[in-house]
Amino acid sequence: QVQLVDSGGGLVQPGGSLTLSCVASGRALADYAMGWFRQAPGKAREFVAAIGRSGAVKYYTDSVKGRFTISRDNTKNAVWLQMNSLKVEDTAVYYCAADGVSWNAPAMGIRAYEYWGQGTQVTVSS
């Protein structure tokens, strides 16, 4: 099975940028579609973005379209989430996750993802 370690969170002002990283070990990242999810205090974990195994297909939740970009490099066993124009409402713990069933069209449902990183805190505040 794959192990995921996500990182890159921090405190940023509204309008700022952050890039989250997720590095896989134990198994090739190319064997998984990958997703990013987030969970704000008192709220359920929600889908943010996903990318298929080849990287050709990407999905985003509406609230981040045009601001966030998901990417991957299977040779580096890594996935990134570039976040621009951050808003206060983007504040949450962000998790990367791996789905070993989906191929080029990644899933957006949380139940499709079997493996999870430990989470990284993103706080957007002035």
DSSP file with accessible surface (Angstrom, degrees, kcal/mol):
  #  RESIDUE AA STRUCTURE BP1 BP2  ACC     N-H-->O    O-->H-N    N-H-->O    O-->H-N    TCO  KAPPA ALPHA  PHI   PSI    X-CA   Y-CA   Z-CA
    1    1 A Q              0   0  143      0, 0.0     2,-0.3     0, 0.0   114,-0.0   0.000 360.0 360.0 360.0 164.5    0.0    0.0    0.0
    2    2 A V        -     0   0    4     24,-0.1     2,-0.4    26,-0.1    24,-0.2  -0.653 360.0-150.4 -97.2 145.7    1.0    3.6   -0.4
    3    3 A Q  E     -A   25   0A  87     22,-3.0    22,-2.2    -2,-0.3     2,-0.4  -0.955  14.1-157.4-110.7 138.4    2.0    6.0    2.3
    4    4 A L  E     -A   24   0A  12    112,-0.4     2,-0.5    -2,-0.4   114,-0.3  -0.952  11.3-172.6-120.7 135.4    1.3    9.7    1.8
    5    5 A V  E     -A   23   0A  81     18,-2.1    18,-2.5    -2,-0.4     2,-0.3  -0.979  10.9-167.4-126.0 115.9    2.9   12.7    3.5
    6    6 A D  E     +A   22   0A   1     -2,-0.5     2,-0.3    16,-0.2    16,-0.2  -0.784  16.3 153.6-104.9 151.2    1.5   16.1    2.8
    7    7 A S  E     +A   21   0A  57     14,-2.5    14,-2.8    -2,-0.3   113,-0.1  -0.925  29.0  88.7-158.0 174.9    3.1   19.4    3.6
    8    8 A G        +     0   0   35     -2,-0.3    11,-0.3     1,-0.3    -1,-0.1   0.364  54.3 134.8 107.1  -3.5    3.3   23.1    2.7
    9    9 A G        +     0   0   28     12,-0.1     2,-0.3    85,-0.1    -1,-0.3  -0.156  20.4 129.1 -70.4 173.0    0.6   24.6    4.8
   10   10 A G  E     -d  122   0B  29    111,-0.7   113,-2.8   110,-0.1     2,-0.5  -0.984  57.5 -53.9 168.5-169.7    0.9   27.8    6.8
   11   11 A L  E     +d  123   0B 130     -2,-0.3     2,-0.3   111,-0.2   113,-0.2  -0.867  54.4 167.2 -99.9 129.1   -0.5   31.2    7.6
   12   12 A V  E     -d  124   0B  23    111,-2.7   113,-2.2    -2,-0.5     3,-0.1  -0.981  33.3-114.0-141.6 150.1   -1.1   33.5    4.6
   13   13 A Q    >   -     0   0  136     -2,-0.3     3,-2.4   111,-0.2    73,-0.2  -0.461  50.8 -80.4 -78.9 155.6   -2.9   36.8    4.1
   14   14 A P  T 3  S+     0   0   60      0, 0.0    73,-0.2     0, 0.0    -1,-0.1  -0.301 121.6  28.1 -54.1 137.4   -6.0   37.0    1.9
   15   15 A G  T 3  S+     0   0   53     71,-3.4    70,-0.6     1,-0.3    72,-0.1   0.272  99.8 118.7  90.3  -9.6   -5.0   37.2   -1.7
   16   16 A G    <   -     0   0   21     -3,-2.4    70,-2.4    70,-0.2     2,-0.3  -0.089  56.1-122.9 -82.2-175.7   -1.8   35.3   -1.0
   17   17 A S        +     0   0   61     67,-0.2     2,-0.3    68,-0.2    67,-0.2  -0.933  22.1 176.8-132.1 151.9   -0.5   31.9   -2.4
   18   18 A L  E     - B   0  83A  34     65,-2.2    65,-3.3    -2,-0.3     2,-0.5  -0.979  17.5-146.6-146.1 152.3    0.6   28.6   -1.1
   19   19 A T  E     - B   0  82A  55     -2,-0.3     2,-0.3   -11,-0.3    63,-0.2  -0.984  13.7-156.2-122.5 120.5    1.7   25.4   -2.7
   20   20 A L  E     - B   0  81A   0     61,-2.6    61,-2.3    -2,-0.5     2,-0.3  -0.732   9.0-156.9 -92.1 144.1    0.9   22.1   -0.9
   21   21 A S  E     -AB   7  80A  30    -14,-2.8   -14,-2.5    -2,-0.3     2,-0.4  -0.912  10.3-169.1-120.9 149.6    2.9   19.0   -1.6
   22   22 A a  E     -AB   6  79A   0     57,-2.2    57,-2.3    -2,-0.3     2,-0.5  -0.970   7.7-167.6-138.4 118.2    2.1   15.3   -1.2
   23   23 A V  E     -AB   5  78A  74    -18,-2.5   -18,-2.1    -2,-0.4     2,-0.3  -0.925   8.4-150.7-111.9 133.3    4.9   12.7   -1.5
   24   24 A A  E     +A    4   0A   5     53,-2.8     2,-0.3    -2,-0.5   -20,-0.2  -0.746  16.1 174.6-103.6 148.4    4.1    9.0   -1.9
   25   25 A S  E     +A    3   0A  60    -22,-2.2   -22,-3.0    -2,-0.3    52,-0.0  -0.957  55.9  42.7-143.4 162.1    6.2    6.1   -0.7
   26   26 A G  S    S+     0   0   66     -2,-0.3     2,-0.3   -24,-0.2   -24,-0.1   0.081 116.4  28.4  92.9 -26.5    5.7    2.3   -0.6
   27   27 A R  S    S-     0   0  125    -24,-0.2   -24,-0.1    50,-0.1     2,-0.1  -0.970  97.8 -81.4-161.8 154.5    4.2    2.1   -4.0
   28   28 A A    >   -     0   0   45     -2,-0.3     3,-1.8     1,-0.2    -3,-0.1  -0.359  28.0-140.2 -66.6 133.4    4.3    4.0   -7.3
   29   29 A L  G >  S+     0   0    0     45,-0.3     3,-2.2     1,-0.3    -1,-0.2   0.804  98.2  74.0 -61.5 -26.7    2.2    7.1   -7.4
   30   30 A A  G 3  S+     0   0   41      1,-0.3    -1,-0.3    44,-0.3    -2,-0.1   0.664  84.1  67.6 -62.9 -14.3    1.3    6.2  -11.0
   31   31 A D  G <  S+     0   0   55     -3,-1.8     2,-0.4     2,-0.0    -1,-0.3   0.439  99.9  60.9 -82.3   1.1   -0.9    3.4   -9.6
   32   32 A Y  S <  S-     0   0    3     -3,-2.2     2,-0.3    21,-0.1    68,-0.2  -0.975  70.1-136.1-135.6 141.2   -3.3    6.0   -8.2
   33   33 A A  E     -E   99   0B   0     66,-2.6    66,-3.1    -2,-0.4     2,-0.4  -0.683  40.5-143.4 -77.1 148.9   -5.6    8.8   -9.1
   34   34 A M  E     -EF  98  51B   0     17,-2.4    17,-2.9    -2,-0.3     2,-0.3  -0.906  20.2-176.5-125.3 148.5   -5.0   11.5   -6.5
   35   35 A G  E     -EF  97  50B   0     62,-2.6    62,-2.3    -2,-0.4     2,-0.4  -0.935  18.6-141.5-138.1 159.3   -7.2   14.0   -4.8
   36   36 A W  E     +EF  96  49B   0     13,-3.2    12,-2.5    -2,-0.3    13,-1.8  -0.990  24.5 176.2-117.7 134.6   -7.0   16.9   -2.4
   37   37 A F  E     -EF  95  47B   1     58,-2.8    58,-3.0    -2,-0.4     2,-0.3  -0.846  10.5-155.6-127.7 164.6   -9.7   17.4    0.3
   38   38 A R  E     -EF  94  46B  12      8,-2.3     8,-3.2    -2,-0.3     2,-0.4  -0.986   5.9-159.7-143.9 155.0  -10.1   19.9    3.1
   39   39 A Q  E     -E   93   0B  64     54,-2.2    54,-2.4    -2,-0.3     6,-0.2  -0.955   7.8-161.8-138.5 116.6  -11.8   20.1    6.4
   40   40 A A    >   -     0   0   25      4,-0.4     3,-2.3    -2,-0.4    52,-0.1  -0.581  45.7 -75.1 -89.8 157.8  -12.7   23.3    8.2
   41   41 A P  T 3  S+     0   0  116      0, 0.0    -1,-0.1     0, 0.0     3,-0.1  -0.266 118.6   5.5 -55.5 129.4  -13.5   23.4   11.9
   42   42 A G  T 3  S+     0   0   92      1,-0.2     2,-0.3    -3,-0.1    -3,-0.0   0.517 113.5 101.3  77.0   5.4  -17.0   22.0   12.6
   43   43 A K  S <  S-     0   0  149     -3,-2.3    -1,-0.2     1,-0.0     2,-0.1  -0.811  75.5-101.3-121.8 161.5  -17.5   21.0    9.0
   44   44 A A        -     0   0   81     -2,-0.3    -4,-0.4     1,-0.1     2,-0.2  -0.399  47.3 -92.9 -74.9 155.3  -17.3   17.8    7.0
   45   45 A R        -     0   0   73     -6,-0.2     2,-0.3    -2,-0.1    -6,-0.2  -0.498  52.1-163.8 -66.7 136.6  -14.3   17.0    4.9
   46   46 A E  E     -F   38   0B  88     -8,-3.2    -8,-2.3    -2,-0.2     2,-0.1  -0.916  21.5-101.1-130.7 154.3  -14.9   18.2    1.3
   47   47 A F  E     +F   37   0B  27     -2,-0.3   -10,-0.2   -10,-0.2     3,-0.1  -0.431  36.2 166.7 -69.7 139.6  -13.5   17.6   -2.1
   48   48 A V  E     -     0   0B   0    -12,-2.5    13,-2.4     1,-0.4     2,-0.3   0.691  60.4 -22.3-116.9 -54.3  -11.2   20.3   -3.5
   49   49 A A  E     -FG  36  60B   0    -13,-1.8   -13,-3.2    11,-0.2    -1,-0.4  -0.989  51.2-165.4-159.2 156.1   -9.4   18.8   -6.6
   50   50 A A  E     -FG  35  59B   0      9,-2.2     9,-2.3    -2,-0.3     2,-0.4  -0.990   2.7-162.0-148.2 155.1   -8.5   15.6   -8.2
   51   51 A I  E     -FG  34  58B   2    -17,-2.9   -17,-2.4    -2,-0.3     7,-0.2  -0.999  21.2-121.9-141.2 136.1   -6.2   14.4  -11.0
   52   52 A G    >   -     0   0    0      5,-2.5     3,-0.7    52,-0.4    52,-0.3  -0.145  39.1 -93.4 -71.7 174.0   -6.2   11.1  -13.0
   53   53 A R  T 3  S+     0   0   23     50,-2.0    51,-0.1     1,-0.3   -21,-0.1   0.853 125.8  41.3 -60.5 -36.8   -3.3    8.8  -13.1
   54   54 A S  T 3  S-     0   0   73     49,-0.1    -1,-0.3    20,-0.0    20,-0.1   0.641 107.5-122.2 -85.1 -15.5   -1.8   10.3  -16.3
   55   55 A G  S <  S+     0   0   18     -3,-0.7    -2,-0.1     2,-0.2    17,-0.1   0.402  83.6 111.0  89.6  -1.8   -2.4   13.9  -15.2
   56   56 A A        +     0   0   84      1,-0.1     2,-0.5    -5,-0.1    49,-0.1   0.800  69.2  54.6 -77.5 -30.0   -4.5   14.6  -18.3
   57   57 A V        +     0   0   44     47,-0.3    -5,-2.5     2,-0.0     2,-0.4  -0.922  64.1 174.6-112.0 130.1   -7.9   14.9  -16.5
   58   58 A K  E     -G   51   0B  86     -2,-0.5     2,-0.4    -7,-0.2    -7,-0.2  -0.990   9.7-166.1-134.2 141.2   -8.4   17.3  -13.5
   59   59 A Y  E     -G   50   0B  82     -9,-2.3    -9,-2.2    -2,-0.4     2,-0.3  -0.956   5.5-172.4-125.6 148.3  -11.5   18.2  -11.6
   60   60 A Y  E     -G   49   0B  47     -2,-0.4   -11,-0.2   -11,-0.2     2,-0.1  -0.982  29.4-111.7-136.3 148.1  -12.1   21.1   -9.2
   61   61 A T    >>  -     0   0   41    -13,-2.4     3,-1.8    -2,-0.3     4,-0.8  -0.493  40.3-111.6 -71.4 151.5  -14.8   22.1   -6.8
   62   62 A D  G >4 S+     0   0  126      1,-0.3     3,-0.7     2,-0.2    -1,-0.1   0.837 111.8  62.5 -57.4 -36.1  -16.5   25.3   -8.1
   63   63 A S  G 34 S+     0   0   60      1,-0.2    -1,-0.3     3,-0.0   -15,-0.0   0.669 111.2  37.3 -68.8 -14.6  -15.3   27.5   -5.2
   64   64 A V  G X> S+     0   0    0     -3,-1.8     3,-2.4   -16,-0.2     4,-2.3   0.474  81.7 126.0-114.5  -3.8  -11.6   27.0   -6.2
   65   65 A K  T << S+     0   0  118     -4,-0.8     4,-0.1    -3,-0.7    -3,-0.0  -0.314  81.7  15.6 -59.2 134.1  -11.8   26.9  -10.0
   66   66 A G  T 34 S+     0   0   87      2,-0.4    -1,-0.3     1,-0.1     3,-0.1   0.289 126.1  59.8  85.1 -11.7   -9.5   29.5  -11.5
   67   67 A R  T <4 S+     0   0   28     -3,-2.4    17,-2.1     1,-0.2     2,-0.3   0.697  98.1  51.3-114.9 -35.9   -7.6   29.9   -8.3
   68   68 A F  E  <  -C   83   0A   3     -4,-2.3    -2,-0.4    15,-0.2     2,-0.4  -0.823  59.5-166.6-108.6 148.4   -6.2   26.4   -7.5
   69   69 A T  E     -C   82   0A  64     13,-2.5    13,-3.1    -2,-0.3     2,-0.4  -0.991   5.9-156.5-135.1 125.9   -4.2   24.1   -9.8
   70   70 A I  E     +C   81   0A   0     -2,-0.4     2,-0.3    11,-0.2    11,-0.2  -0.801  22.3 164.5 -98.3 141.3   -3.5   20.4   -9.1
   71   71 A S  E     -C   80   0A  42      9,-2.0     9,-2.7    -2,-0.4     2,-0.3  -0.962  15.4-162.1-149.0 165.6   -0.5   18.7  -10.8
   72   72 A R  E     -C   79   0A  31     -2,-0.3     2,-0.4     7,-0.2     7,-0.2  -0.988  14.3-159.7-149.5 155.1    1.5   15.6  -10.5
   73   73 A D  E > > -C   78   0A  45      5,-2.6     5,-1.8    -2,-0.3     3,-1.2  -0.890   7.0-168.7-135.3 102.6    4.9   14.2  -11.5
   74   74 A N  G > 5S+     0   0   50     -2,-0.4     3,-0.5     1,-0.3   -45,-0.3   0.777  87.0  61.4 -65.6 -26.0    4.8   10.4  -11.3
   75   75 A T  G 3 5S+     0   0  127      1,-0.2    -1,-0.3     2,-0.1   -47,-0.0   0.763 112.2  38.5 -70.8 -22.7    8.6   10.2  -11.7
   76   76 A K  G < 5S-     0   0  137     -3,-1.2    -1,-0.2     2,-0.2    -2,-0.2   0.361 106.0-127.9-103.5   0.9    8.9   12.2   -8.4
   77   77 A N  T < 5 +     0   0   45     -3,-0.5   -53,-2.8    -4,-0.4     2,-0.3   0.879  67.6 127.7  53.8  41.8    6.0   10.4   -6.8
   78   78 A A  E   < -BC  23  73A   5     -5,-1.8    -5,-2.6   -55,-0.2     2,-0.3  -0.953  44.4-167.5-136.2 149.5    4.6   13.8   -5.9
   79   79 A V  E     -BC  22  72A   1    -57,-2.3   -57,-2.2    -2,-0.3     2,-0.3  -0.974  14.5-162.7-129.5 145.1    1.3   15.7   -6.3
   80   80 A W  E     -BC  21  71A  65     -9,-2.7    -9,-2.0    -2,-0.3     2,-0.4  -0.916  15.6-155.7-128.7 155.0    0.9   19.4   -5.7
   81   81 A L  E     -BC  20  70A   0    -61,-2.3   -61,-2.6    -2,-0.3     2,-0.6  -0.927  13.8-160.1-128.5 105.0   -1.9   21.9   -5.1
   82   82 A Q  E     -BC  19  69A  61    -13,-3.1   -13,-2.5    -2,-0.4     2,-0.5  -0.777  10.8-166.2 -84.6 122.4   -1.0   25.4   -6.1
   83   83 A M  E     +BC  18  68A   0    -65,-3.3   -65,-2.2    -2,-0.6     2,-0.3  -0.952  10.6 173.7-118.9 117.1   -3.4   27.8   -4.4
   84   84 A N        +     0   0   57    -17,-2.1   -67,-0.2    -2,-0.5   -68,-0.2  -0.764  59.9  23.2-115.7 163.6   -3.6   31.4   -5.5
   85   85 A S  S    S-     0   0   67    -70,-0.6    -1,-0.2    -2,-0.3   -69,-0.2   0.900  84.5-159.1  49.4  48.8   -5.9   34.3   -4.5
   86   86 A L        -     0   0    2    -70,-2.4   -71,-3.4    -3,-0.2     2,-0.3  -0.254   6.7-156.4 -64.6 145.2   -6.5   32.6   -1.2
   87   87 A K    >   -     0   0   91    -73,-0.2     3,-2.2   -72,-0.1     4,-0.2  -0.815  30.6-110.0-118.6 160.5   -9.6   33.6    0.8
   88   88 A V  G >  S+     0   0   82     -2,-0.3     3,-1.9     1,-0.3    36,-0.4   0.880 117.7  61.6 -56.5 -37.2  -10.5   33.4    4.4
   89   89 A E  G 3  S+     0   0  134      1,-0.3    -1,-0.3   -49,-0.0   -49,-0.0   0.541  88.6  71.0 -72.5  -4.2  -13.0   30.7    3.6
   90   90 A D  G <   +     0   0    1     -3,-2.2    -1,-0.3    34,-0.0    -2,-0.2   0.524  69.6 121.6 -83.0  -6.3  -10.1   28.5    2.3
   91   91 A T    <   +     0   0   36     -3,-1.9     2,-0.3    -4,-0.2    32,-0.2  -0.401  40.0 104.4 -61.4 125.0   -8.9   28.0    5.9
   92   92 A A  E    S- H   0 122B   2     30,-2.1    30,-2.9    -2,-0.2     2,-0.5  -0.961  76.5 -79.0-179.3 170.7   -8.9   24.3    6.7
   93   93 A V  E     -EH  39 121B  34    -54,-2.4   -54,-2.2    -2,-0.3     2,-0.4  -0.857  49.0-147.6 -88.3 128.9   -6.8   21.3    7.1
   94   94 A Y  E     -EH  38 120B   0     26,-3.0    26,-2.2    -2,-0.5     2,-0.4  -0.848  14.6-170.1-104.7 136.2   -5.9   20.0    3.7
   95   95 A Y  E     -E   37   0B  37    -58,-3.0   -58,-2.8    -2,-0.4     2,-0.3  -0.974  14.0-146.6-125.4 135.8   -5.4   16.3    2.9
   96   96 A a  E     -E   36   0B   0     -2,-0.4    21,-2.6   -60,-0.2     2,-0.3  -0.710  24.3-172.4 -93.2 154.9   -4.1   14.5   -0.1
   97   97 A A  E     -EI  35 116B   0    -62,-2.3   -62,-2.6    -2,-0.3     2,-0.4  -0.990  16.2-137.2-149.4 152.9   -5.6   11.1   -0.9
   98   98 A A  E     -EI  34 115B   0     17,-2.4    16,-1.8    -2,-0.3    17,-1.6  -0.935   6.9-164.1-120.6 137.3   -5.0    8.2   -3.2
   99   99 A D  E     -E   33   0B   1    -66,-3.1   -66,-2.6    -2,-0.4    14,-0.1  -0.969   2.8-172.4-121.7 113.2   -7.6    6.2   -5.2
  100  100 A G  S    S+     0   0   26     -2,-0.5    -1,-0.1    12,-0.2    13,-0.1   0.427  80.1  54.9 -86.7   1.6   -6.4    2.8   -6.6
  101  101 A V  S    S+     0   0  107     11,-0.3    -1,-0.2   -68,-0.1    12,-0.1   0.849  89.1  76.1-100.9 -46.6   -9.5    2.1   -8.6
  102  102 A S        -     0   0   24     10,-0.2   -69,-0.3     1,-0.1    -3,-0.1  -0.315  56.0-173.6 -68.2 151.3  -10.0    5.2  -10.8
  103  103 A W        -     0   0  169      2,-0.4   -50,-2.0   -71,-0.1    -1,-0.1   0.483  66.5 -14.8-111.0-106.1   -7.8    5.6  -13.8
  104  104 A N  S    S+     0   0   84    -52,-0.3   -52,-0.4     1,-0.2   -47,-0.3   0.774 128.6  60.1 -78.6 -26.0   -7.8    8.7  -16.0
  105  105 A A  S    S-     0   0   56    -54,-0.1    -2,-0.4   -53,-0.1    -1,-0.2  -0.873  85.8-147.0-101.5 104.3  -11.0   10.1  -14.7
  106  106 A P        -     0   0    6      0, 0.0     2,-0.1     0, 0.0   -54,-0.1  -0.324  13.7-113.1 -73.4 153.9  -10.5   10.7  -11.0
  107  107 A A        -     0   0   23    -56,-0.1   -48,-0.1     1,-0.1   -56,-0.1  -0.474  15.9-162.8 -80.2 154.2  -13.3   10.3   -8.5
  108  108 A M        +     0   0   97     -2,-0.1     2,-0.3   -61,-0.1   -61,-0.1   0.479  61.8  98.4-111.3  -9.5  -14.6   13.3   -6.5
  109  109 A G  S >  S-     0   0   43      1,-0.1     3,-1.6   -63,-0.1     4,-0.3  -0.628  72.5-135.6 -84.2 139.0  -16.3   11.3   -3.8
  110  110 A I  G >  S+     0   0   69     -2,-0.3     3,-1.5     1,-0.3    -1,-0.1   0.837 100.4  64.0 -62.5 -31.3  -14.5   10.9   -0.5
  111  111 A R  G 3  S+     0   0  242      1,-0.3    -1,-0.3     3,-0.0    -2,-0.0   0.679  90.1  67.4 -71.0 -14.9  -15.3    7.2   -0.2
  112  112 A A  G <  S+     0   0   34     -3,-1.6     2,-0.6   -13,-0.1   -11,-0.3   0.684  84.6  85.8 -74.7 -16.2  -13.3    6.4   -3.4
  113  113 A Y    <   +     0   0    9     -3,-1.5   -14,-0.2    -4,-0.3     3,-0.1  -0.764  49.6 177.0 -98.8 123.2  -10.1    7.3   -1.7
  114  114 A E        +     0   0   96    -16,-1.8     2,-0.4    -2,-0.6   -15,-0.2   0.746  64.0  49.2 -93.9 -31.4   -8.4    4.6    0.3
  115  115 A Y  E     -I   98   0B  54    -17,-1.6   -17,-2.4  -112,-0.0     2,-0.3  -0.944  64.8-171.1-122.2 141.8   -5.2    6.2    1.5
  116  116 A W  E     -I   97   0B  74     -2,-0.4  -112,-0.4   -19,-0.2   -19,-0.2  -0.942  19.4-128.7-134.3 144.4   -4.8    9.6    3.2
  117  117 A G        -     0   0    8    -21,-2.6  -112,-0.2    -2,-0.3     3,-0.1  -0.282  38.3-104.5 -75.9 177.4   -2.0   11.9    4.2
  118  118 A Q        -     0   0  114   -114,-0.3   -23,-0.1     1,-0.1  -113,-0.1   0.615  62.2-112.2 -83.5 -12.1   -1.9   13.3    7.7
  119  119 A G        -     0   0   13    -23,-0.1     2,-0.4     1,-0.1   -24,-0.2   0.140  19.5-130.4  96.0 148.2   -3.1   16.7    6.7
  120  120 A T  E     - H   0  94B  20    -26,-2.2   -26,-3.0  -113,-0.1     2,-0.4  -0.999  23.1-121.1-137.4 134.0   -1.5   20.2    6.6
  121  121 A Q  E     - H   0  93B  90     -2,-0.4  -111,-0.7   -28,-0.2     2,-0.5  -0.588  23.0-171.1 -81.1 130.4   -3.1   23.3    8.1
  122  122 A V  E     -dH  10  92B   0    -30,-2.9   -30,-2.1    -2,-0.4     2,-0.5  -0.984   5.3-176.2-118.0 121.6   -3.8   26.3    5.8
  123  123 A T  E     -d   11   0B  46   -113,-2.8  -111,-2.7    -2,-0.5     2,-0.6  -0.983   8.3-167.7-121.9 122.2   -4.9   29.5    7.6
  124  124 A V  E     +d   12   0B   2     -2,-0.5     2,-0.3   -36,-0.4  -111,-0.2  -0.942  32.3 135.4-110.7 112.4   -5.9   32.5    5.6
  125  125 A S              0   0   61   -113,-2.2    -2,-0.1    -2,-0.6   -38,-0.0  -0.991 360.0 360.0-157.5 147.6   -6.1   35.6    7.8
  126  126 A S              0   0  130     -2,-0.3  -113,-0.1  -113,-0.2    -1,-0.1   0.441 360.0 360.0 -94.3 360.0   -5.1   39.2    7.9
